[in-house]
Amino acid sequence: MVNIMNKELDELVSYIKNTSSYKNCISIKKKMDKNEEICSLIEEIKSLQKKYVKSNYDDSIKEKLDKLESKLNSIPIYVEYNNNLEEVNKMIDLVKDELNDYFTDLFMISK
């Protein structure tokens, strides 16, 4: 039973990895990693997010954060990456939900 389940899970993972959305994510991520502007913006945003939380949600920090996020979200390659990533995450969520339903049903019947 465990071997069959592992095989099926491996097939699901393989299916997701072979989708164009997943392949695009990987390809775009590599390009973004080489883009200094994007890397810098992401690091600055991460830093500001921490600062924002530690400041007890200071509005001035939030304003800076929003501006940086807006700038990042105006970069086409970053937008394309996020769109593909969203598709991949939807697939993963669907699999997760189906597995949860399966096990919930399985254990409900067992009781």
HELIX and SHEET records of a PDB file:
HELIX    1   1 VAL A    2  LYS A   17  1                                  16    
HELIX    2   2 SER A   20  ASP A   33  1                                  14    
HELIX    3   3 GLU A   36  LYS A   54  1                                  19    
HELIX    4   4 ASP A   59  LEU A   72  1                                  14    
HELIX    5   5 PRO A   76  SER A  110  1                                  35    
END                                                                             
